[in-house]
Amino acid sequence: MSCWGGRTSARKLFLPFVFVPLLAITITSCSRGSETPPVKATVSPGNRKFNDAARFLAGMASTPGSAYAEFEKNPAWQKYASEMSAAWKAADLKRMLPVREFQERELGGAAAKSDFIFYPFSGPDVVYMQGFYPNGSVYVLAGLERPGTIMEPAEYAAADLEEQLDGIRRGSASLFERSFFVTGEMSRQLRGQLVDGLLPVILMLLARTGNTIENVRNVAIDDAGKLIELPKAQAKPGDRPDGLEVLYHKDGEQKQRKLYYFRLDLGPGLVKNPSFLTFTDTFGKPETLIKSASFLLHWKEFVTLRDYIVANSKQIVQDDTGIRYQILTKKGFKVRLYGNYGRPDRPFQAQYQNDMRDAFEEPGRVKPLGFSMGYGTGRRASHLIVAERP
C-alpha cells in the first residue's frame, strides 16, 4: 500500500507490484523448473469491454471480436507485450511461486475454501490476495485510492501508443524489488498516462493471473450498509464509500467470483460512518490479509477497524504492520510464526514489538517463510504471522 498521506490519483498511477525491470508480479500457473500450458481464455459472457481492456493492458493477445485487435498490429504494442510476458514469467518464478507454495504447505492448498476475504489498505493488490487465498468467493479490498475508469478504444491514438506504453514502463522502474506501491511516486512519473485510478490496474492483474472479467459496476454503500449502483465513477470522494464491483471467473472454471474495491477513510471516517462494516457483515466472518499497512492498526485512530478484524476474523495473515502481536495473544488466537522478525525501517522503528521479538526467538517455534515480502523486500529477512481463531 502507499503512505497514508499521499494516496490520490488522477489518471496517473499504475503497476503496483514491480519486482523486475519494466513490469509487475503476478500469479500464473507455472511451476519451478517447468511451465504448465496456459488454460485457453474465454470471451467474457457479460460486458466484454472490461475483459478486452484487461488483456490489452496486460500485453496479452485479444480474444476474437476485441475492439483492441487493431492495436496488436502496432510494433509498439508488440514490443510491450513481448517484454511484459518475459518479465511476468521471471517475476512469477522469483516472487509469487514461493507464495503459492506457502499457501499449499501452510494454508490448506487447493482444498482450502474461503467464502469471504477482507484486505484493508490493499490498493489494487489482487496478486497477493489470490496468492494467499486463491479459492475465495467474495473479496473486499479497501483504501484511499480513486476507483478509476478505463479508456475506450477510440481514445487511444495509434501514433501515441508507444509514448503511452513507455510511460507505464518508466513509471514502473522506480518500484523494483517492492511488494507494495507508493501512489505518490507513480503519480509523479505517470502524470497524464493511461489510468485515473485502480480499475485498469485491477483488471490487468486479474487477466495476468488467469481470470476472465465478466462485468464491472460502479457502486457505493448507502447509510444502511446496502450496496447501490452508481451511474458512473465518482472523481472525488463523497460522504459514502464508493468503488467497484468486479465479476470474474478463473479461466477454465464456471464459478463466478466477486471482487469489491471501496474508497474510504478506514480510520476516523469509519467511526463517523460505519456503513462499510455493516456491508461487510453481510458476507459473514472473513479471512483477513494485512501487509505493508504503514502500522496504521497500531494507532488509536484505527481502533474501530482493528476491533472489527479481531472480533470477526476466522484467520489473519499479516506482517508486523497489522494487529499487534500482544492483542492477538490476549484475544486467544493461535499464532504461527514464519521467517525472521527485525526492527522496522524508519519512520516506523517505534513500532518494534518486544514481545513479538521474544516469540520469534523461542527455540523450535518459528518455521521458514521461503519468500521476501513487505517493506523490507529484497533488503532484509521477511516474516509472516498466521493467527487462527480457536
GITA-V654164 format. One record per backbone hydrogen bond with DSSP energy under -1.0 kcal/mol. NH is the residue of the N-H (numbers start at 1). CO is the residue of the C=O. E is the energy in kcal/mol with one decimal. If there is no record, write none. Layout:
((NH;CO;E) (NH;CO;E))
//
This chain:
((6;3;-1.9) (25;17;-2.8) (31;34;-1.8) (34;31;-1.7) (47;214;-1.6) (48;46;-1.2) (50;47;-1.4) (52;48;-2.7) (53;49;-2.1) (54;50;-2.1) (55;51;-2.1) (56;52;-2.0) (57;53;-2.5) (58;54;-1.7) (59;56;-1.1) (60;55;-3.1) (66;63;-1.6) (69;66;-1.2) (73;70;-1.4) (74;71;-1.5) (78;74;-2.3) (79;75;-2.3) (80;76;-2.2) (81;77;-3.1) (82;78;-2.1) (83;79;-2.4) (84;80;-2.7) (85;81;-2.4) (86;82;-2.0) (87;83;-2.5) (88;84;-2.6) (89;85;-2.1) (90;86;-1.9) (91;87;-2.7) (92;88;-2.6) (93;89;-1.9) (94;90;-1.9) (95;91;-3.0) (97;92;-2.8) (100;96;-2.4) (101;97;-2.4) (102;98;-2.1) (103;99;-2.6) (104;100;-2.3) (105;101;-2.2) (106;102;-3.4) (107;103;-1.6) (109;103;-2.0) (111;108;-1.1) (112;109;-1.5) (117;138;-2.8) (118;287;-2.4) (119;140;-2.8) (122;142;-1.7) (125;122;-1.2) (126;124;-2.2) (130;126;-1.4) (131;127;-2.0) (132;128;-2.6) (133;129;-1.7) (138;115;-1.8) (139;258;-2.5) (140;117;-2.9) (141;260;-3.5) (142;119;-1.4) (143;262;-2.0) (155;152;-2.0) (156;153;-1.5) (160;157;-1.8) (164;160;-2.4) (165;161;-2.8) (166;162;-2.3) (167;163;-1.8) (168;164;-1.3) (169;165;-2.0) (170;166;-2.8) (171;167;-2.3) (172;168;-1.4) (173;169;-1.4) (175;172;-2.1) (176;173;-1.1) (178;18;-2.2) (178;175;-1.4) (186;182;-1.6) (187;183;-2.7) (188;184;-1.5) (189;185;-1.5) (190;186;-2.6) (193;190;-2.6) (198;146;-2.0) (199;147;-2.5) (202;198;-2.9) (203;199;-2.7) (204;200;-2.5) (205;201;-2.5) (206;202;-2.3) (207;203;-2.4) (208;204;-2.4) (209;205;-1.3) (210;207;-1.6) (211;206;-1.4) (212;249;-3.0) (214;247;-3.0) (215;247;-1.5) (217;245;-2.3) (219;243;-2.0) (220;228;-2.4) (221;241;-1.9) (222;226;-2.8) (225;222;-2.2) (228;220;-2.8) (230;218;-3.3) (242;263;-1.2) (243;219;-3.1) (244;261;-2.5) (245;217;-2.3) (246;259;-3.1) (247;215;-2.8) (248;257;-2.0) (249;212;-2.1) (251;210;-2.4) (253;250;-2.4) (257;248;-3.4) (258;137;-2.5) (259;246;-2.3) (260;139;-3.2) (261;244;-1.8) (262;141;-1.9) (263;242;-3.7) (264;143;-2.2) (270;267;-1.2) (272;268;-2.1) (273;269;-2.3) (278;274;-1.5) (279;275;-2.2) (280;276;-2.3) (281;277;-1.7) (282;279;-1.4) (283;280;-1.8) (284;281;-1.4) (287;116;-2.1) (288;315;-3.0) (289;118;-2.5) (290;317;-2.3) (296;293;-2.1) (298;295;-1.7) (299;296;-1.7) (302;299;-1.7) (303;300;-1.8) (306;302;-2.5) (307;303;-2.9) (308;304;-1.9) (309;305;-2.5) (310;306;-2.5) (311;307;-2.5) (312;308;-1.9) (313;309;-2.3) (314;286;-2.9) (316;387;-2.4) (317;288;-2.9) (318;385;-2.3) (319;290;-1.1) (322;319;-1.7) (328;324;-1.7) (329;325;-2.2) (330;326;-2.1) (331;327;-1.9) (332;329;-1.3) (333;328;-2.1) (334;388;-3.2) (336;386;-2.9) (338;384;-2.0) (339;367;-2.5) (340;382;-2.6) (348;345;-2.3) (351;348;-2.2) (352;349;-1.5) (357;353;-2.2) (358;354;-2.5) (359;355;-1.8) (360;356;-2.2) (361;357;-1.1) (362;359;-1.2) (365;362;-1.7) (367;337;-2.3) (377;374;-1.9) (379;376;-2.6) (380;376;-2.1) (384;338;-2.0) (385;318;-3.1) (386;336;-2.3) (387;316;-3.0) (388;334;-2.9) (389;314;-2.3))
//
